[in-house]
Amino acid sequence: MNALGWSTREAAGRRDWPSRYAAYVSTMHALAGEFGVTAEWLEWLLFDLNGQVRAETS
């Protein structure tokens, strides 16, 4: 997700790991719902791509 400019620290608004992880999990579930897939599948995809993604800009 860092390759897309997303950061757990910014999403959580805090530095502690539990808050950052909770923000990550929440975001994965929200994105998965938007794409109609499971959060687990989306996470697998991101790890499979190994950061080789880029954000599209208009």
C-alpha positions as CSV (number, residue, x, y, z in Angstrom):
1,M,0.0,0.0,0.0
2,N,3.0,2.3,0.5
3,A,3.6,2.1,-3.3
4,L,0.2,3.7,-3.6
5,G,1.1,6.5,-1.3
6,W,-0.9,5.1,1.7
7,S,0.6,4.9,5.1
8,T,-0.6,3.2,8.3
9,R,0.9,6.1,10.3
10,E,-1.2,8.7,8.5
11,A,-4.3,6.5,8.4
12,A,-4.2,5.8,12.1
13,G,-3.1,9.3,13.0
14,R,-0.8,7.7,15.6
15,R,2.6,6.0,15.8
16,D,1.7,3.0,17.9
17,W,1.6,-0.3,16.1
18,P,-1.8,-1.6,17.4
19,S,-3.5,1.6,16.0
20,R,-1.6,1.4,12.8
21,Y,-2.5,-2.3,12.3
22,A,-6.2,-1.6,13.1
23,A,-6.2,1.2,10.4
24,Y,-4.6,-1.2,7.9
25,V,-7.2,-4.0,8.6
26,S,-10.1,-1.5,8.5
27,T,-8.8,-0.1,5.2
28,M,-8.4,-3.5,3.6
29,H,-11.9,-4.4,4.5
30,A,-13.3,-1.2,3.1
31,L,-11.4,-1.5,-0.1
32,A,-12.3,-5.1,-0.5
33,G,-16.0,-4.2,-0.2
34,E,-15.6,-1.5,-2.9
35,F,-14.0,-4.1,-5.2
36,G,-16.3,-6.9,-4.3
37,V,-13.6,-9.2,-3.1
38,T,-12.5,-10.5,0.3
39,A,-10.0,-8.6,2.4
40,E,-7.9,-11.7,2.5
41,W,-7.8,-11.9,-1.3
42,L,-6.9,-8.3,-1.6
43,E,-4.1,-8.7,0.9
44,W,-2.8,-11.7,-1.0
45,L,-2.8,-9.7,-4.2
46,L,-0.9,-6.9,-2.7
47,F,1.8,-9.2,-1.3
48,D,1.9,-11.1,-4.5
49,L,2.5,-7.9,-6.5
50,N,5.3,-7.2,-4.0
51,G,4.9,-3.4,-4.3
52,Q,4.9,-3.5,-8.1
53,V,1.8,-1.3,-8.4
54,R,1.3,2.3,-9.3
55,A,-1.5,4.8,-8.6
56,E,-3.3,6.0,-11.7
57,T,-3.8,9.8,-11.8
58,S,-6.2,11.7,-13.9
